[in-house]
Amino acid sequence: MKKILALVLALCMIFALAACGQSAAPAAEKPAAEAPAAEEAPAAEAPAAEAPAAVQKVAMITDYGDITDQSFNQTTYEACKAFCEANGVDFTYFKPASDSDEDRVSMIEKAIDEGYTVLVMPGYAFAPAIAATAPQYEDVTFIALDVSEFDLTSAGLETLPANLFSAVYQEELCGYMAGYATVKLGYTKLGFLGGMAVPAVVRYGYGFVQGADAAAAEIGADVTLKYAYGNQFYGDADITAAMDTWYADGTEIVFACGGGIYTSAGEAAAKVGAKVIGVDVDQAAIIDGLYGEGMTVTSAMKGLAATVNTELAAVLNGSFEGGKVENLGLVSEVPEENYVQLAGSTQFGDGFTAEDYAALVADMFAGKITVSNDTEISAADNAKTITVVDLGNLK
């Protein structure tokens, strides 16, 4: 009897193991598509990702502004939203209650608690929040824009975790393009109004000085450039009053560089029919819509949307590479294929045509024109021909 019982039990175990083996057999996986290489043209539209490696949910956390700031936050939000809609991925955004590290950490943790597996964060101010959370949530992908390795290490992150990718940009290059174009178009009384003197804004400004200086040397123009920071990323009555003084003193065009600080330059320019230059994205529509048609001569842009598309596609395709900060700039001699460029709305003229712009970018890509990104020197140190009046902080 015992032998019969043992035989029955053995047969039951064999059948059970066979059943488990059949249910556990993995389904055949589709090969993951390769992510666009950094050397390829960054796509402006949301690409369709192939063969997602796992179900993902994407959340964006806003920085200082909100998703209607017509600048960093809005561009990042719209790029994330468009990509996720094109690929059937759940998406939302979270806005911190205040401009503090604690509230940014709180929103990151809230997004993770709600099941979001990919977090997109624009702006250097996220460094402390990333340092506090990325190492703890190894299964969550962190994509940061404009957060440098220096920002991260200064925030206490000793090594870059494998779940973190950050893009920084060579703002000095598109700043140079804007300064060069401005002088070539005949403007000789220039202004640079930066937000805060953080590295990205400084690089924009110093590039602008170098480009204006090179163009002035070429055509023999007598150029003066007022240079200052508002010490904040939004306009107000005090900064508008300073811009009123600049324009009244003969300034013809101001590069308003830093979030919503363009409002002060735009308000002042509208009173005298002067001009402005936008930043980060093509700001012509918003600035012209608010302050007057044709006010925005150009915008110095960086490829926020292209970066979002590339990295989200890499996540979905299973080819995401973290643990690094990538410095993005020129990848082609074709202007619109680069991560830094002038806006498509640029008001070309006889002094600076679309063909001139293409030639300028080709020379920069080939290394015939070099632009310094040294932020340790002064604005005036970047000029050999033009006069730079460094006014420091307006507030």
Secondary structure as UniProt FT lines:
FT   HELIX           2..24
FT   TURN            38..39
FT   STRAND          57..61
FT   TURN            67..68
FT   HELIX           72..87
FT   STRAND          90..94
FT   HELIX           101..113
FT   TURN            114..115
FT   STRAND          118..122
FT   HELIX           124..126
FT   HELIX           127..133
FT   TURN            134..136
FT   TURN            138..139
FT   STRAND          141..145
FT   HELIX           149..154
FT   TURN            155..156
FT   TURN            162..163
FT   STRAND          164..169
FT   HELIX           171..184
FT   TURN            185..186
FT   STRAND          189..194
FT   HELIX           199..219
FT   STRAND          224..229
FT   HELIX           237..248
FT   TURN            249..250
FT   STRAND          253..257
FT   HELIX           262..272
FT   STRAND          275..280
FT   HELIX           284..291
FT   TURN            293..294
FT   STRAND          296..302
FT   HELIX           304..317
FT   STRAND          324..328
FT   HELIX           335..337
FT   STRAND          340..342
FT   TURN            344..345
FT   HELIX           354..366
FT   HELIX           380..382
FT   STRAND          387..393
//
